[in-house]
Amino acid sequence: MKRFTFLSLFFIFYSTLLFSQKLVTELNSGDIRSALKLANIEIHKFNFSEADTVHNLTIYLDEIADDSIINHKEYNFGRWSNDLTKRQLKIMSKIDSAKDSVYFITLSHPGMQLSARFDISPEFCKNHAWMDVKQDEILYDKKTPLLFFGMFWEDEFNGQKVYRFCWGEEVTREMNNVSLDQIDHMILVSYELKD
């Protein structure tokens, strides 16, 4: 009986070991996004397929410190072509280190691509992270936030100094989330569709 029990357990564990170490070689988009994030590359895509093609797309990049705009950049991408099957805007960034003093944000539109440079003041050369702003319907003739690159803030937890970038609720287009008051520095990306 002991021999039978031993053999039964042996075959159960042996068969489990045979199937538990299978290498998965196929990558999915989540795997690629994780690898890009490890390399400090972020990509955000926004779908404007429902946008009226007679409106011009303008992108605003506002560097905000202590609730004041200290650097404003504005890029007019023109009208969407009627023959485009996908009307998308891609926003890409590569930040080598949290201590970097220069950030590049690339805006990619079917009609053109450009990079914007931000020279960051030493007092704000701390960890930053991207945060999406909750989107609803496409708005016209109104500057509308898409996302922002915000600085972590200092806090205390169990008597220890920590840096946080966490949110209790979504950040809406009104930018009235209570955690936003904690952010001393951000780069806000907004759009406007106008005649």
PyRosetta script that sets phi, psi and omega in degrees:
from pyrosetta import init, pose_from_sequence

init()
pose = pose_from_sequence("MKRFTFLSLFFIFYSTLLFSQKLVTELNSGDIRSALKLANIEIHKFNFSEADTVHNLTIYLDEIADDSIINHKEYNFGRWSNDLTKRQLKIMSKIDSAKDSVYFITLSHPGMQLSARFDISPEFCKNHAWMDVKQDEILYDKKTPLLFFGMFWEDEFNGQKVYRFCWGEEVTREMNNVSLDQIDHMILVSYELKD")
pose.set_psi(1, -40.4)
pose.set_omega(1, 178.4)
pose.set_phi(2, -63.1)
pose.set_psi(2, -38.5)
pose.set_omega(2, -179.9)
pose.set_phi(3, -65.3)
pose.set_psi(3, -42.0)
pose.set_omega(3, 179.1)
pose.set_phi(4, -63.2)
pose.set_psi(4, -44.3)
pose.set_omega(4, 178.4)
pose.set_phi(5, -62.3)
pose.set_psi(5, -44.4)
pose.set_omega(5, 178.9)
pose.set_phi(6, -60.9)
pose.set_psi(6, -46.9)
pose.set_omega(6, -179.8)
pose.set_phi(7, -64.3)
pose.set_psi(7, -39.5)
pose.set_omega(7, 178.9)
pose.set_phi(8, -62.6)
pose.set_psi(8, -48.0)
pose.set_omega(8, 178.5)
pose.set_phi(9, -63.4)
pose.set_psi(9, -39.6)
pose.set_omega(9, 179.2)
pose.set_phi(10, -59.5)
pose.set_psi(10, -47.6)
pose.set_omega(10, -178.0)
pose.set_phi(11, -69.0)
pose.set_psi(11, -33.7)
pose.set_omega(11, 177.4)
pose.set_phi(12, -64.9)
pose.set_psi(12, -50.3)
pose.set_omega(12, -179.4)
pose.set_phi(13, -68.7)
pose.set_psi(13, -36.2)
pose.set_omega(13, -179.8)
pose.set_phi(14, -64.6)
pose.set_psi(14, -44.8)
pose.set_omega(14, -179.9)
pose.set_phi(15, -66.5)
pose.set_psi(15, -34.8)
pose.set_omega(15, 176.5)
pose.set_phi(16, -64.7)
pose.set_psi(16, -42.5)
pose.set_omega(16, 179.0)
pose.set_phi(17, -63.9)
pose.set_psi(17, -35.6)
pose.set_omega(17, -179.8)
pose.set_phi(18, -63.0)
pose.set_psi(18, -36.2)
pose.set_omega(18, -174.7)
pose.set_phi(19, -98.5)
pose.set_psi(19, -10.6)
pose.set_omega(19, -174.8)
pose.set_phi(20, -85.4)
pose.set_psi(20, -11.4)
pose.set_omega(20, -175.3)
pose.set_phi(21, -110.7)
pose.set_psi(21, 28.9)
pose.set_omega(21, -177.6)
pose.set_phi(22, -75.2)
pose.set_psi(22, 128.3)
pose.set_omega(22, 178.9)
pose.set_phi(23, -81.4)
pose.set_psi(23, 129.3)
pose.set_omega(23, 176.7)
pose.set_phi(24, -100.3)
pose.set_psi(24, 114.6)
pose.set_omega(24, -175.7)
pose.set_phi(25, -97.4)
pose.set_psi(25, -14.6)
pose.set_omega(25, -178.7)
pose.set_phi(26, -82.2)
pose.set_psi(26, 134.8)
pose.set_omega(26, 179.2)
pose.set_phi(27, -102.8)
pose.set_psi(27, 144.4)
pose.set_omega(27, 173.6)
pose.set_phi(28, -112.3)
pose.set_psi(28, 177.9)
pose.set_omega(28, -176.1)
pose.set_phi(29, -64.3)
pose.set_psi(29, -31.0)
pose.set_omega(29, 176.7)
pose.set_phi(30, -64.4)
pose.set_psi(30, -38.8)
pose.set_omega(30, 177.5)
pose.set_phi(31, -64.1)
pose.set_psi(31, -43.0)
pose.set_omega(31, -178.8)
pose.set_phi(32, -67.5)
pose.set_psi(32, -41.3)
pose.set_omega(32, 177.7)
pose.set_phi(33, -61.8)
pose.set_psi(33, -40.7)
pose.set_omega(33, 178.1)
pose.set_phi(34, -63.1)
pose.set_psi(34, -41.6)
pose.set_omega(34, 179.4)
pose.set_phi(35, -65.7)
pose.set_psi(35, -41.6)
pose.set_omega(35, 177.8)
pose.set_phi(36, -63.4)
pose.set_psi(36, -39.4)
pose.set_omega(36, 179.7)
pose.set_phi(37, -64.4)
pose.set_psi(37, -38.2)
pose.set_omega(37, 176.0)
pose.set_phi(38, -62.0)
pose.set_psi(38, -30.4)
pose.set_omega(38, 178.5)
pose.set_phi(39, -89.0)
pose.set_psi(39, 10.4)
pose.set_omega(39, 179.6)
pose.set_phi(40, 63.0)
pose.set_psi(40, 32.3)
pose.set_omega(40, 175.8)
pose.set_phi(41, -109.5)
pose.set_psi(41, 127.2)
pose.set_omega(41, 179.3)
pose.set_phi(42, -120.0)
pose.set_psi(42, 138.1)
pose.set_omega(42, 177.3)
pose.set_phi(43, -130.1)
pose.set_psi(43, 129.5)
pose.set_omega(43, 177.6)
pose.set_phi(44, -126.6)
pose.set_psi(44, 131.3)
pose.set_omega(44, -180.0)
pose.set_phi(45, -117.6)
pose.set_psi(45, 138.7)
pose.set_omega(45, 178.5)
pose.set_phi(46, -125.9)
pose.set_psi(46, 132.3)
pose.set_omega(46, -176.5)
pose.set_phi(47, -94.1)
pose.set_psi(47, 121.5)
pose.set_omega(47, 177.4)
pose.set_phi(48, -114.9)
pose.set_psi(48, 26.7)
pose.set_omega(48, -177.0)
pose.set_phi(49, -60.4)
pose.set_psi(49, -30.1)
pose.set_omega(49, -179.4)
pose.set_phi(50, -84.0)
pose.set_psi(50, -4.9)
pose.set_omega(50, -177.1)
pose.set_phi(51, -71.1)
pose.set_psi(51, 143.2)
pose.set_omega(51, 176.5)
pose.set_phi(52, -69.8)
pose.set_psi(52, 128.8)
pose.set_omega(52, -174.4)
pose.set_phi(53, -73.7)
pose.set_psi(53, -8.1)
pose.set_omega(53, 179.8)
pose.set_phi(54, -83.7)
pose.set_psi(54, -3.3)
pose.set_omega(54, -179.3)
pose.set_phi(55, -99.1)
pose.set_psi(55, 145.1)
pose.set_omega(55, 175.4)
pose.set_phi(56, -85.4)
pose.set_psi(56, 141.2)
pose.set_omega(56, 177.2)
pose.set_phi(57, -96.8)
pose.set_psi(57, 123.5)
pose.set_omega(57, 174.2)
pose.set_phi(58, -118.6)
pose.set_psi(58, 133.7)
pose.set_omega(58, 177.1)
pose.set_phi(59, -110.8)
pose.set_psi(59, 133.4)
pose.set_omega(59, 178.4)
pose.set_phi(60, -112.8)
pose.set_psi(60, 133.3)
pose.set_omega(60, 172.9)
pose.set_phi(61, -118.3)
pose.set_psi(61, 112.0)
pose.set_omega(61, -178.1)
pose.set_phi(62, -115.6)
pose.set_psi(62, 119.1)
pose.set_omega(62, 172.9)
pose.set_phi(63, -87.1)
pose.set_psi(63, 122.4)
pose.set_omega(63, -174.8)
pose.set_phi(64, -119.5)
pose.set_psi(64, 129.0)
pose.set_omega(64, 176.1)
pose.set_phi(65, -129.8)
pose.set_psi(65, 127.5)
pose.set_omega(65, 179.3)
pose.set_phi(66, 50.2)
pose.set_psi(66, 47.2)
pose.set_omega(66, 176.1)
pose.set_phi(67, 67.7)
pose.set_psi(67, 14.8)
pose.set_omega(67, 176.9)
pose.set_phi(68, -124.2)
pose.set_psi(68, 139.6)
pose.set_omega(68, 176.1)
pose.set_phi(69, -75.6)
pose.set_psi(69, 119.5)
pose.set_omega(69, -179.4)
pose.set_phi(70, -106.6)
pose.set_psi(70, -12.1)
pose.set_omega(70, 178.9)
pose.set_phi(71, -154.4)
pose.set_psi(71, 126.4)
pose.set_omega(71, -177.9)
pose.set_phi(72, -126.0)
pose.set_psi(72, 128.9)
pose.set_omega(72, 176.0)
pose.set_phi(73, -127.7)
pose.set_psi(73, 139.9)
pose.set_omega(73, -176.1)
pose.set_phi(74, -133.6)
pose.set_psi(74, 130.1)
pose.set_omega(74, -177.4)
pose.set_phi(75, -130.0)
pose.set_psi(75, 123.5)
pose.set_omega(75, 178.2)
pose.set_phi(76, -97.7)
pose.set_psi(76, 117.3)
pose.set_omega(76, 179.8)
pose.set_phi(77, -93.6)
pose.set_psi(77, -2.6)
pose.set_omega(77, 178.8)
pose.set_phi(78, 79.2)
pose.set_psi(78, -164.0)
pose.set_omega(78, -178.3)
pose.set_phi(79, -86.1)
pose.set_psi(79, 154.6)
pose.set_omega(79, 174.6)
pose.set_phi(80, -76.0)
pose.set_psi(80, 141.1)
pose.set_omega(80, 176.7)
pose.set_phi(81, -72.8)
pose.set_psi(81, 139.5)
pose.set_omega(81, 179.7)
pose.set_phi(82, -66.2)
pose.set_psi(82, -26.0)
pose.set_omega(82, -175.8)
pose.set_phi(83, -88.6)
pose.set_psi(83, 3.5)
pose.set_omega(83, 177.6)
pose.set_phi(84, -74.0)
pose.set_psi(84, 132.4)
pose.set_omega(84, 175.4)
pose.set_phi(85, -81.5)
pose.set_psi(85, -30.2)
pose.set_omega(85, 177.1)
pose.set_phi(86, -126.3)
pose.set_psi(86, 125.6)
pose.set_omega(86, 174.8)
pose.set_phi(87, -107.8)
pose.set_psi(87, 97.2)
pose.set_omega(87, -176.3)
pose.set_phi(88, -126.9)
pose.set_psi(88, 153.5)
pose.set_omega(88, 171.6)
pose.set_phi(89, -120.1)
pose.set_psi(89, 130.4)
pose.set_omega(89, 176.1)
pose.set_phi(90, -111.5)
pose.set_psi(90, 136.7)
pose.set_omega(90, 176.2)
pose.set_phi(91, -120.9)
pose.set_psi(91, 119.6)
pose.set_omega(91, -176.4)
pose.set_phi(92, -123.5)
pose.set_psi(92, 146.3)
pose.set_omega(92, 176.6)
pose.set_phi(93, -142.9)
pose.set_psi(93, 150.7)
pose.set_omega(93, 174.4)
pose.set_phi(94, -135.8)
pose.set_psi(94, 111.6)
pose.set_omega(94, 178.2)
pose.set_phi(95, -116.9)
pose.set_psi(95, 115.1)
pose.set_omega(95, -175.2)
pose.set_phi(96, -68.9)
pose.set_psi(96, -33.2)
pose.set_omega(96, -174.8)
pose.set_phi(97, -155.5)
pose.set_psi(97, 152.3)
pose.set_omega(97, 177.1)
pose.set_phi(98, -62.9)
pose.set_psi(98, -22.2)
pose.set_omega(98, -178.2)
pose.set_phi(99, -91.4)
pose.set_psi(99, 1.6)
pose.set_omega(99, 179.3)
pose.set_phi(100, -60.7)
pose.set_psi(100, 145.1)
pose.set_omega(100, 177.8)
pose.set_phi(101, -105.4)
pose.set_psi(101, 0.6)
pose.set_omega(101, 178.1)
pose.set_phi(102, -129.6)
pose.set_psi(102, 126.6)
pose.set_omega(102, 177.0)
pose.set_phi(103, -117.2)
pose.set_psi(103, 139.3)
pose.set_omega(103, 173.7)
pose.set_phi(104, -116.2)
pose.set_psi(104, 130.7)
pose.set_omega(104, 175.5)
pose.set_phi(105, -121.5)
pose.set_psi(105, 124.3)
pose.set_omega(105, -178.5)
pose.set_phi(106, -103.3)
pose.set_psi(106, 130.5)
pose.set_omega(106, 176.5)
pose.set_phi(107, -107.5)
pose.set_psi(107, 125.4)
pose.set_omega(107, -177.4)
pose.set_phi(108, -123.3)
pose.set_psi(108, 122.6)
pose.set_omega(108, -177.3)
pose.set_phi(109, -128.4)
pose.set_psi(109, 151.3)
pose.set_omega(109, -179.6)
pose.set_phi(110, -53.7)
pose.set_psi(110, -26.7)
pose.set_omega(110, -178.7)
pose.set_phi(111, -88.1)
pose.set_psi(111, -23.5)
pose.set_omega(111, -177.7)
pose.set_phi(112, -166.9)
pose.set_psi(112, 167.3)
pose.set_omega(112, 175.1)
pose.set_phi(113, -138.9)
pose.set_psi(113, 139.2)
pose.set_omega(113, 178.2)
pose.set_phi(114, -148.0)
pose.set_psi(114, 159.1)
pose.set_omega(114, 178.0)
pose.set_phi(115, -118.2)
pose.set_psi(115, 139.3)
pose.set_omega(115, 177.1)
pose.set_phi(116, -112.2)
pose.set_psi(116, 134.6)
pose.set_omega(116, -179.0)
pose.set_phi(117, -104.4)
pose.set_psi(117, 136.3)
pose.set_omega(117, 174.8)
pose.set_phi(118, -123.8)
pose.set_psi(118, 121.6)
pose.set_omega(118, 174.5)
pose.set_phi(119, -92.6)
pose.set_psi(119, 111.4)
pose.set_omega(119, -172.3)
pose.set_phi(120, -90.0)
pose.set_psi(120, 132.8)
pose.set_omega(120, 177.3)
pose.set_phi(121, -62.3)
pose.set_psi(121, 141.0)
pose.set_omega(121, -176.8)
pose.set_phi(122, -52.9)
pose.set_psi(122, -32.5)
pose.set_omega(122, -179.1)
pose.set_phi(123, -66.7)
pose.set_psi(123, -17.4)
pose.set_omega(123, -179.7)
pose.set_phi(124, -108.3)
pose.set_psi(124, 9.5)
pose.set_omega(124, 179.3)
pose.set_phi(125, -81.9)
pose.set_psi(125, 70.0)
pose.set_omega(125, 179.1)
pose.set_phi(126, -131.5)
pose.set_psi(126, 176.3)
pose.set_omega(126, 180.0)
pose.set_phi(127, -56.0)
pose.set_psi(127, 134.6)
pose.set_omega(127, 174.5)
pose.set_phi(128, -126.8)
pose.set_psi(128, 159.4)
pose.set_omega(128, 175.2)
pose.set_phi(129, -147.9)
pose.set_psi(129, 155.8)
pose.set_omega(129, 177.8)
pose.set_phi(130, -84.0)
pose.set_psi(130, 143.4)
pose.set_omega(130, 174.9)
pose.set_phi(131, -136.8)
pose.set_psi(131, 125.6)
pose.set_omega(131, 177.0)
pose.set_phi(132, -76.6)
pose.set_psi(132, 147.1)
pose.set_omega(132, 173.7)
pose.set_phi(133, -98.9)
pose.set_psi(133, 133.3)
pose.set_omega(133, -177.8)
pose.set_phi(134, -59.3)
pose.set_psi(134, 127.5)
pose.set_omega(134, -177.7)
pose.set_phi(135, -105.7)
pose.set_psi(135, 144.0)
pose.set_omega(135, 173.9)
pose.set_phi(136, -121.2)
pose.set_psi(136, -136.1)
pose.set_omega(136, 179.6)
pose.set_phi(137, -69.8)
pose.set_psi(137, 159.2)
pose.set_omega(137, 177.9)
pose.set_phi(138, -70.6)
pose.set_psi(138, 132.7)
pose.set_omega(138, 179.4)
pose.set_phi(139, -104.5)
pose.set_psi(139, 149.4)
pose.set_omega(139, 179.1)
pose.set_phi(140, -117.1)
pose.set_psi(140, 148.5)
pose.set_omega(140, 175.9)
pose.set_phi(141, 55.2)
pose.set_psi(141, 34.1)
pose.set_omega(141, 177.8)
pose.set_phi(142, -149.8)
pose.set_psi(142, 129.8)
pose.set_omega(142, 176.0)
pose.set_phi(143, -66.0)
pose.set_psi(143, 120.5)
pose.set_omega(143, -171.8)
pose.set_phi(144, -125.2)
pose.set_psi(144, 121.1)
pose.set_omega(144, 179.6)
pose.set_phi(145, -64.6)
pose.set_psi(145, 138.6)
pose.set_omega(145, 175.1)
pose.set_phi(146, -105.3)
pose.set_psi(146, -48.8)
pose.set_omega(146, -179.3)
pose.set_phi(147, -165.9)
pose.set_psi(147, 170.8)
pose.set_omega(147, 177.4)
pose.set_phi(148, -146.5)
pose.set_psi(148, 157.6)
pose.set_omega(148, 178.6)
pose.set_phi(149, -110.9)
pose.set_psi(149, 98.3)
pose.set_omega(149, -170.5)
pose.set_phi(150, -108.8)
pose.set_psi(150, 152.3)
pose.set_omega(150, -178.4)
pose.set_phi(151, -84.3)
pose.set_psi(151, 139.6)
pose.set_omega(151, 173.9)
pose.set_phi(152, -61.7)
pose.set_psi(152, 153.3)
pose.set_omega(152, 177.1)
pose.set_phi(153, -117.7)
pose.set_psi(153, 154.4)
pose.set_omega(153, -178.4)
pose.set_phi(154, -82.1)
pose.set_psi(154, 138.4)
pose.set_omega(154, -179.9)
pose.set_phi(155, -146.8)
pose.set_psi(155, 177.3)
pose.set_omega(155, 177.5)
pose.set_phi(156, -125.0)
pose.set_psi(156, 136.3)
pose.set_omega(156, 178.8)
pose.set_phi(157, -139.3)
pose.set_psi(157, 120.9)
pose.set_omega(157, -178.0)
pose.set_phi(158, 51.6)
pose.set_psi(158, 41.5)
pose.set_omega(158, 177.9)
pose.set_phi(159, 77.8)
pose.set_psi(159, 3.4)
pose.set_omega(159, -179.3)
pose.set_phi(160, -109.6)
pose.set_psi(160, 143.5)
pose.set_omega(160, 174.9)
pose.set_phi(161, -77.5)
pose.set_psi(161, 126.9)
pose.set_omega(161, 178.9)
pose.set_phi(162, -131.8)
pose.set_psi(162, 161.7)
pose.set_omega(162, 174.0)
pose.set_phi(163, -113.6)
pose.set_psi(163, 131.7)
pose.set_omega(163, -174.1)
pose.set_phi(164, -121.2)
pose.set_psi(164, 152.9)
pose.set_omega(164, 169.0)
pose.set_phi(165, -152.6)
pose.set_psi(165, 66.5)
pose.set_omega(165, -176.0)
pose.set_phi(166, -127.3)
pose.set_psi(166, 157.6)
pose.set_omega(166, -170.3)
pose.set_phi(167, -134.5)
pose.set_psi(167, 135.0)
pose.set_omega(167, 176.8)
pose.set_phi(168, -83.1)
pose.set_psi(168, -23.6)
pose.set_omega(168, -178.6)
pose.set_phi(169, -146.3)
pose.set_psi(169, 167.4)
pose.set_omega(169, 180.0)
pose.set_phi(170, -65.9)
pose.set_psi(170, 151.3)
pose.set_omega(170, 173.5)
pose.set_phi(171, -89.8)
pose.set_psi(171, 122.5)
pose.set_omega(171, -178.2)
pose.set_phi(172, -97.6)
pose.set_psi(172, 172.5)
pose.set_omega(172, -179.0)
pose.set_phi(173, -60.9)
pose.set_psi(173, -23.3)
pose.set_omega(173, 178.8)
pose.set_phi(174, -74.5)
pose.set_psi(174, -11.6)
pose.set_omega(174, 179.3)
pose.set_phi(175, 53.8)
pose.set_psi(175, 47.5)
pose.set_omega(175, -178.1)
pose.set_phi(176, -115.4)
pose.set_psi(176, 19.9)
pose.set_omega(176, 175.9)
pose.set_phi(177, -65.7)
pose.set_psi(177, 136.4)
pose.set_omega(177, -175.8)
pose.set_phi(178, -63.1)
pose.set_psi(178, -28.9)
pose.set_omega(178, 179.9)
pose.set_phi(179, -68.4)
pose.set_psi(179, -21.5)
pose.set_omega(179, 178.9)
pose.set_phi(180, -62.1)
pose.set_psi(180, -27.1)
pose.set_omega(180, 178.6)
pose.set_phi(181, -65.4)
pose.set_psi(181, -19.8)
pose.set_omega(181, -178.7)
pose.set_phi(182, -82.7)
pose.set_psi(182, -17.2)
pose.set_omega(182, -173.7)
pose.set_phi(183, -85.6)
pose.set_psi(183, 119.3)
pose.set_omega(183, 179.6)
pose.set_phi(184, -85.2)
pose.set_psi(184, -20.5)
pose.set_omega(184, -175.5)
pose.set_phi(185, -148.1)
pose.set_psi(185, 136.9)
pose.set_omega(185, 175.4)
pose.set_phi(186, -156.8)
pose.set_psi(186, 159.9)
pose.set_omega(186, 168.5)
pose.set_phi(187, -115.4)
pose.set_psi(187, 114.4)
pose.set_omega(187, -176.9)
pose.set_phi(188, -98.1)
pose.set_psi(188, 128.3)
pose.set_omega(188, 178.0)
pose.set_phi(189, -106.7)
pose.set_psi(189, 123.0)
pose.set_omega(189, -179.3)
pose.set_phi(190, -130.8)
pose.set_psi(190, 161.8)
pose.set_omega(190, 175.8)
pose.set_phi(191, -126.0)
pose.set_psi(191, 161.0)
pose.set_omega(191, 170.2)
pose.set_phi(192, -146.2)
pose.set_psi(192, 131.5)
pose.set_omega(192, 173.8)
pose.set_phi(193, -106.3)
pose.set_psi(193, 116.8)
pose.set_omega(193, -176.2)
pose.set_phi(194, -141.1)
pose.set_psi(194, 159.3)
pose.set_omega(194, 179.5)
pose.set_phi(195, -66.5)
pose.dump_pdb("model.pdb")
